[in-house]
Structures are given as structure tokens and as C-alpha cells.
Amino acid sequence: MKTVITRSRRLRGTPFTSRLEKQGVKSYTIYNHMLLPTTFSTPEEEYVHLKEHVQVWDVSVQREIEITGEDSDKLMQLMTCRNLSKLKVGMCYYVPLVDSEGGMINDPLVYKLENNRWRVCIADSDVLLFAKGIASVKQFKVNIFEANVNTLAIQGAKSDKFMSKIFGKKINDLKFFRYDFFNFNNNKFLISRSGFSKQGGFEIHIDNINAGLDLYDYFFKIGKDFNLKPGTPNHPERIEGGLLSYGSDMDINDNPFECGFDRYIDLESDIVFLGKEKLKEIKKKGIRRKLMGVKIETNLINLSAEIPIFNLDEKEIGKLRSAAFSPKFKKVVGIAMIQKDLCKDLQKFKLKLNGNYVFGEVCNLPIV
């Protein structure tokens, strides 16, 4: 008997789900109370295709929280340890959101759409409630809501050529972490040069779903010349690239120093944010653990929970948090939280899989 997950308003698809199912999506995960596709063929086949061609990903689960009003700048800065004072209209920043203890709440891309108008494209956690709670306590004059926006990502080696065929050569002038508006069939789309892969690409933010569906269908009408396929964020590719996944690699119990986000933490200027004093304490004392890459001498792993990592003397030195088989390295690669004094390249370790020890080594991120 096949097990299924019952859909409801608490667990919904996206405007593109019916098209994905016609295209043969094989599996989903749950992300922000929505269905995120995870495979159409195998992660290994999709890894190779992503590096050689181009894919369309439905990442509408990446919900977009809009914050507007005269106190919106104060609220945005209060939520993140990154200094937002230089963020201008037309730009987006990758920002760690932290709580009063310096714990990671989320790691979204933040877009400045206009003066006093921000959009926060979130990973898998309830940032809407976090923002509303702060605004309520501080009595900020802001409006906070989830925008009716769905996102398609165009990722892969041929993404520039593919997008220029549709939107014109001007789109290739778009710099990394910048956005602009582009037209298709008399409809305007906000497009940023960003995405959850190291192969390059774009994210298309769609507020007119009928126009978005027409665009999606057009992609596949002209996509044969580029070997276009539907795809998903690719686990082995993003692990190799050191792209962290909130809820898998890190969560509220980790701080941004442990996650390697030192360059996004401003403790020197006069900006005010939650957890600033706590992060100063953490920096002064030093961290005891850090996220690192790992390579494991096996070609199969099923990771549904953290797996303890031991040194060769049987002492626990960390936890494996994400892992996948890498076609590049012909072994499993992963991301693990490792004891700080053992965060050394080529540090040997072992862990138990199916009752037997397998061996591995620590490496830096990205994994090369």
C-alpha cells in the first residue's frame, strides 16, 4: 500500500504543481507548509544536467514577506546582524536573521523595492510571526504581510543564453544580487540574478499568476534548443558549493559565527539589532564548533536525522547534518557541525551507518 500525504490549506501546492505532476515529478518535501519538488529523475542525473544545461525550478515555497511603512527600515535592521544601510533600491542582500540570543531565525534574501518598502524571501521558518512580534512590542508603524508572489528559478550552465532569448540581451548585464524589471507578453516581472545553485542563474518573482503560467509554458515551448528540463534545488550540488539550507544545516540553536557568516555580522557600527550584545559575548569567548564540509567513504546514505561523528579514538566530535552522493567525488559529501579545534582540512573521523563504521575526513566549504 502506497503512503500519501493528505493536502489541505495547511499543506498546499503551488500554482505550478499541476504542471510539475504532468512533467513527472517523483517526490516532494515540505517547506513553509507547501510542497517543494525534490526529484524528477535522480539527484545524480539532475546534478549532471544542471552543470551542463539549464533547468526551471518551482521555488514558490520561498515565501515573500513584505514590510512597508515609516518604521520599516528600523524593523528590518533590528532583525539582522548585517548592516543594511548601504542596501539600495535594485539590490538584494543575503542576511542572517537572529533572535535576542544570537540564534539563527532564517537566512533570507532581502530586497529593497522602494524607500520604506522591503521584501524578505524566506527559507523554511515563520519569519512573518517573528517580524509581527517585534513590530508589536516596539509599536512600529509598519504593515507586514505575505505577498502573493510565486517564484521560478532558472539555473544552470546555459541560463544566461536561455534567459536572453526570452527577455533580451539586457538581462545578461544584471549583476549578482541585483534585480530589475523585464517584460514578456506585455507583463512585467521582477527578476534577480540569484538562486540556490553555484551554476549561475536567475529568480523570477511572479505576482500575476496567469502571466506566470504563460511564461512557464513558453519556457518549455522554446527550451529544446537548450535541453531545458524541470528541476529542483540539487542536494549534492548545493552541498559541494557550500550553500547552507536553513532547518537542515542550521537552526535557531546555532549562531551566525558557527555558520561561517562572520562577514555579515556588524558589531562595530552603531546599528541596532536583536542579539548584538550576545554576539559580542560569543565573539569574545570564541565559538566551540563550526559548520564544515565532509567527505565520507560510502556511496549511499539516508539521512533523516543528525548522525554523530567520532574521531578514531571513539570520542564524539560533531554531528552530520546534510549528506548526499557526489557524482564529482564518487562518494558522499556533507555538511557537519564539528568541534572547533578539529575543524582542520583532512581531519579523519568515522560514523555509524546501518550498524557499521564508515570513515571520512573534514574539509572546507565549498568542497573542492
C-alpha positions as CSV (number, residue, x, y, z in Angstrom):
1,M,0.0,0.0,0.0
2,K,1.4,3.4,-1.0
3,T,1.6,6.0,1.7
4,V,0.4,9.5,0.7
5,I,0.4,12.9,2.4
6,T,-3.1,14.5,2.6
7,R,-3.1,18.0,1.2
8,S,-5.0,20.8,2.9
9,R,-4.8,24.5,3.5
10,R,-2.0,23.7,5.9
11,L,-0.1,21.9,3.2
12,R,-0.7,23.2,-0.2
13,G,0.8,23.1,-3.6
14,T,1.9,26.0,-5.8
15,P,0.3,27.4,-8.9
16,F,2.7,25.3,-10.9
17,T,2.2,22.0,-9.1
18,S,-0.2,20.6,-11.7
19,R,2.3,21.2,-14.5
20,L,5.1,19.6,-12.5
21,E,3.0,16.5,-12.0
22,K,2.3,16.2,-15.7
23,Q,6.1,16.5,-16.2
24,G,6.7,13.6,-13.9
25,V,7.8,14.9,-10.5
26,K,8.7,11.9,-8.4
27,S,8.9,13.3,-4.9
28,Y,8.3,16.3,-2.6
29,T,9.4,17.6,0.7
30,I,7.5,20.1,2.9
31,Y,8.8,23.6,3.1
32,N,7.0,26.6,4.6
33,H,3.8,24.5,4.7
34,M,4.0,23.9,0.9
35,L,5.1,21.2,-1.5
36,L,8.7,21.6,-2.8
37,P,9.6,19.1,-5.5
38,T,12.8,17.2,-4.8
39,T,13.3,14.8,-7.8
40,F,12.2,14.3,-11.4
41,S,14.7,11.5,-12.2
42,T,17.6,11.0,-9.7
43,P,19.7,13.6,-7.9
44,E,22.8,12.4,-9.7
45,E,21.3,12.7,-13.2
46,E,19.9,16.2,-12.3
47,Y,23.3,17.2,-11.0
48,V,25.0,16.5,-14.3
49,H,22.2,18.1,-16.3
50,L,22.3,21.3,-14.1
51,K,26.1,21.6,-14.7
52,E,25.7,21.2,-18.5
53,H,22.4,22.7,-19.4
54,V,19.5,24.6,-17.8
55,Q,16.6,23.9,-15.5
56,V,13.4,25.5,-14.4
57,W,12.7,25.2,-10.7
58,D,9.4,25.9,-8.9
59,V,10.6,27.5,-5.7
60,S,7.3,29.2,-4.8
61,V,7.8,27.7,-1.3
62,Q,10.3,30.5,-0.9
63,R,7.6,32.8,0.5
64,E,8.0,36.6,0.3
65,I,7.2,38.7,3.4
66,E,6.7,42.4,2.6
67,I,7.4,45.1,5.2
68,T,6.3,48.7,4.5
69,G,5.8,51.9,6.4
70,E,7.8,54.6,8.1
71,D,9.4,52.3,10.6
72,S,10.2,49.5,8.1
73,D,13.9,50.4,8.0
74,K,14.2,50.1,11.8
75,L,12.4,46.8,11.8
76,M,14.5,45.3,9.0
77,Q,17.7,46.3,10.7
78,L,16.5,45.1,14.1
79,M,16.1,41.6,12.7
80,T,19.5,41.1,11.2
81,C,23.2,41.4,12.3
82,R,24.1,42.6,8.7
83,N,24.4,46.3,8.2
84,L,21.6,47.3,5.7
85,S,22.5,51.0,5.5
86,K,24.1,50.6,2.1
87,L,21.4,48.5,0.5
88,K,19.8,50.5,-2.3
89,V,16.7,50.0,-4.5
90,G,17.7,47.5,-7.2
91,M,19.8,45.4,-4.8
92,C,19.3,42.4,-2.6
93,Y,21.4,41.1,0.3
94,Y,21.8,37.7,1.8
95,V,21.1,38.3,5.5
96,P,21.2,36.2,8.7
97,L,18.2,36.9,10.9
98,V,18.9,36.5,14.6
99,D,16.9,36.4,17.8
100,S,17.8,38.1,21.1
101,E,20.2,35.2,22.0
102,G,22.0,35.5,18.6
103,G,20.3,32.3,17.3
104,M,19.6,31.9,13.6
105,I,16.0,32.6,12.8
106,N,16.3,32.4,9.0
107,D,18.7,33.3,6.2
108,P,16.7,35.1,3.5
109,L,17.4,37.3,0.6
110,V,16.2,40.8,1.4
111,Y,15.2,43.1,-1.5
112,K,14.8,46.9,-1.1
113,L,11.9,47.6,-3.5
114,E,11.4,51.3,-2.7
115,N,12.2,53.6,0.2
116,N,10.3,52.1,3.2
117,R,9.4,49.0,1.2
118,W,11.2,45.7,1.8
119,R,10.7,42.2,0.6
120,V,12.1,39.2,2.6
121,C,12.4,35.9,0.6
122,I,12.5,33.4,3.4
123,A,13.8,29.9,4.0
124,D,11.8,27.4,5.9
125,S,10.6,29.2,9.1
126,D,7.9,31.6,10.2
127,V,9.5,35.0,9.7
128,L,6.1,36.6,9.4
129,L,5.3,35.9,13.0
130,F,8.8,36.9,14.1
131,A,8.5,40.3,12.4
132,K,5.0,40.9,13.6
133,G,6.0,40.1,17.2
134,I,8.9,42.6,17.2
135,A,6.7,45.3,15.5
136,S,4.0,44.9,18.1
137,V,6.3,45.2,21.1
138,K,8.2,48.2,19.6
139,Q,4.9,49.8,18.4
140,F,6.4,50.3,15.0
141,K,4.3,51.9,12.2
142,V,4.6,49.1,9.6
143,N,2.5,46.9,7.5
144,I,3.7,43.3,7.4
145,F,2.1,40.6,5.2
146,E,2.9,37.6,3.0
147,A,2.9,38.9,-0.6
148,N,1.0,36.9,-3.2
149,V,4.2,36.2,-5.1
150,N,5.5,32.9,-6.6
151,T,9.0,32.3,-7.7
152,L,10.6,30.3,-10.6
153,A,14.3,29.8,-10.6
154,I,16.3,29.4,-13.9
155,Q,19.5,27.7,-13.0
156,G,22.3,26.0,-14.9
157,A,25.2,26.5,-17.3
158,K,23.0,27.7,-20.1
159,S,20.8,30.0,-18.0
160,D,22.2,33.3,-19.5
161,K,21.7,32.2,-23.1
162,F,18.2,30.9,-22.3
163,M,17.0,34.0,-20.5
164,S,18.4,36.4,-23.1
165,K,16.4,34.6,-25.8
166,I,13.3,35.4,-23.8
167,F,14.0,38.7,-22.2
168,G,16.7,40.2,-24.4
169,K,20.4,40.6,-24.0
170,K,20.0,43.3,-21.4
171,I,19.3,40.7,-18.8
172,N,22.9,39.5,-19.0
173,D,24.0,42.9,-17.8
174,L,22.3,42.2,-14.5
175,K,24.9,41.8,-11.8
176,F,24.9,39.2,-9.0
177,F,22.5,40.1,-6.2
178,R,20.8,42.8,-8.3
179,Y,17.3,42.9,-9.7
180,D,15.4,44.7,-12.4
181,F,12.1,44.5,-14.2
182,F,11.7,42.7,-17.6
183,N,8.8,42.3,-19.9
184,F,7.3,39.3,-21.6
185,N,4.0,39.4,-23.5
186,N,3.3,42.9,-22.1
187,N,3.7,41.6,-18.5
188,K,6.4,42.9,-16.1
189,F,8.4,40.5,-14.0
190,L,10.9,41.3,-11.2
191,I,14.0,39.2,-12.0
192,S,17.1,38.9,-9.8
193,R,20.4,37.3,-10.6
194,S,20.4,34.8,-7.7
195,G,19.4,31.3,-6.9
196,F,20.3,28.2,-4.8
197,S,23.0,26.8,-7.1
198,K,26.6,27.6,-7.9
199,Q,25.9,27.2,-11.7
200,G,24.5,30.7,-12.1
201,G,21.0,31.8,-12.9
202,F,18.0,34.0,-12.1
203,E,14.9,34.1,-10.0
204,I,11.6,35.3,-11.4
205,H,9.2,36.8,-8.9
206,I,5.6,36.4,-10.2
207,D,2.7,38.4,-8.9
208,N,0.4,37.8,-11.9
209,I,-0.1,34.0,-11.9
210,N,-1.8,33.8,-15.3
211,A,1.2,35.6,-16.8
212,G,3.5,33.3,-14.9
213,L,1.8,30.2,-16.2
214,D,2.1,31.5,-19.7
215,L,5.7,32.2,-19.2
216,Y,6.3,28.7,-17.7
217,D,4.6,27.1,-20.7
218,Y,6.7,29.3,-23.1
219,F,9.9,28.1,-21.4
220,F,9.2,24.6,-22.5
221,K,7.9,25.6,-25.9
222,I,11.3,27.1,-26.8
223,G,13.5,25.1,-24.4
224,K,14.5,22.1,-26.6
225,D,17.5,24.0,-28.1
226,F,18.9,24.4,-24.6
227,N,18.0,20.9,-23.4
228,L,15.7,22.6,-20.8
229,K,14.2,20.3,-18.1
230,P,12.2,20.9,-15.0
231,G,14.4,20.6,-11.9
232,T,14.8,21.2,-8.2
233,P,17.4,22.5,-5.9
234,N,20.1,19.8,-6.2
235,H,21.3,18.5,-2.9
236,P,24.8,17.3,-3.9
237,E,25.5,20.4,-6.0
238,R,24.5,22.8,-3.2
239,I,26.5,20.9,-0.6
240,E,29.6,21.0,-2.7
241,G,29.1,24.7,-3.3
242,G,28.7,25.4,0.5
243,L,25.1,26.7,0.1
244,L,23.5,26.2,3.5
245,S,20.0,25.1,4.0
246,Y,18.1,26.5,7.0
247,G,16.4,23.8,9.0
248,S,18.9,21.2,7.7
249,D,22.4,22.6,8.2
250,M,21.5,25.2,10.8
251,D,18.6,26.3,13.0
252,I,17.8,28.6,15.9
253,N,20.3,26.7,18.2
254,D,23.2,27.9,16.0
255,N,24.7,31.4,15.8
256,P,26.0,33.1,12.7
257,F,29.6,32.7,13.8
258,E,29.2,29.0,13.9
259,C,27.6,29.1,10.5
260,G,30.6,30.9,8.9
261,F,28.7,34.2,8.4
262,D,31.3,36.4,10.1
263,R,31.4,38.8,7.1
264,Y,27.7,39.5,7.6
265,I,28.0,40.4,11.3
266,D,28.5,44.1,12.1
267,L,29.4,44.6,15.8
268,E,31.4,47.8,15.2
269,S,29.0,50.3,13.9
270,D,26.1,52.0,15.7
271,I,23.4,49.9,14.1
272,V,20.9,48.3,16.5
273,F,19.8,44.7,16.1
274,L,18.5,41.9,18.3
275,G,21.2,39.8,19.9
276,K,24.0,42.3,19.3
277,E,25.3,42.2,22.8
278,K,25.0,38.4,22.9
279,L,27.0,38.1,19.6
280,K,29.7,40.4,21.1
281,E,30.0,37.9,24.0
282,I,30.2,35.0,21.7
283,K,32.9,36.6,19.6
284,K,34.9,37.5,22.7
285,K,34.7,34.0,24.1
286,G,35.2,32.3,20.7
287,I,33.0,29.6,19.3
288,R,33.3,25.9,20.2
289,R,32.0,24.4,17.0
290,K,31.6,25.3,13.3
291,L,29.9,24.1,10.2
292,M,32.3,22.3,7.9
293,G,32.3,20.2,4.8
294,V,32.9,16.5,5.0
295,K,33.7,13.6,2.6
296,I,32.6,10.1,3.6
297,E,33.8,6.9,2.1
298,T,30.5,5.5,1.1
299,N,28.2,5.9,-1.9
300,L,24.9,5.6,-0.1
301,I,23.4,7.4,2.8
302,N,19.8,8.0,4.1
303,L,19.9,11.0,6.4
304,S,16.7,11.7,8.3
305,A,18.3,13.0,11.5
306,E,21.7,14.1,12.7
307,I,24.3,11.4,12.8
308,P,27.1,11.6,15.5
309,I,30.6,11.8,14.2
310,F,33.5,10.3,16.1
311,N,37.3,10.7,15.9
312,L,39.3,7.5,15.5
313,D,39.5,7.2,19.4
314,E,35.7,6.9,19.6
315,K,35.2,10.5,21.0
316,E,32.3,12.3,19.6
317,I,33.5,15.4,17.7
318,G,30.3,16.6,15.9
319,K,27.1,15.8,14.0
320,L,26.4,15.2,10.4
321,R,23.5,17.4,9.3
322,S,23.2,17.0,5.5
323,A,24.7,14.5,3.1
324,A,24.3,13.3,-0.5
325,F,26.3,11.2,-3.0
326,S,28.5,13.4,-5.2
327,P,29.0,12.4,-8.8
328,K,32.1,14.6,-8.8
329,F,33.9,12.9,-5.9
330,K,32.3,9.4,-6.3
331,K,31.5,9.4,-2.5
332,V,29.1,11.1,-0.1
333,V,29.7,14.7,0.7
334,G,28.0,16.5,3.6
335,I,27.8,19.5,6.0
336,A,28.5,18.8,9.6
337,M,28.8,20.8,12.9
338,I,32.3,20.0,14.1
339,Q,34.2,20.7,17.3
340,K,36.1,23.9,16.6
341,D,39.6,22.7,17.4
342,L,39.1,19.8,15.0
343,C,37.9,21.9,12.1
344,K,41.0,21.1,10.1
345,D,41.3,20.0,6.5
346,L,41.8,16.2,6.3
347,Q,40.8,15.7,9.9
348,K,39.8,12.0,9.9
349,F,36.6,10.7,11.5
350,K,34.2,7.8,11.5
351,L,30.4,7.4,11.8
352,K,28.0,4.5,12.0
353,L,25.7,3.6,9.1
354,N,23.5,0.6,9.3
355,G,25.5,-0.7,12.3
356,N,28.9,-0.4,10.7
357,Y,31.5,2.3,10.8
358,V,32.4,4.2,7.7
359,F,35.3,6.7,7.5
360,G,35.6,10.2,6.3
361,E,37.5,13.5,6.5
362,V,36.7,17.1,7.3
363,C,37.1,19.7,4.6
364,N,36.4,23.4,4.0
365,L,33.3,24.8,2.4
366,P,32.8,25.0,-0.5
367,I,34.1,21.4,-1.1
368,V,36.7,21.3,-3.9
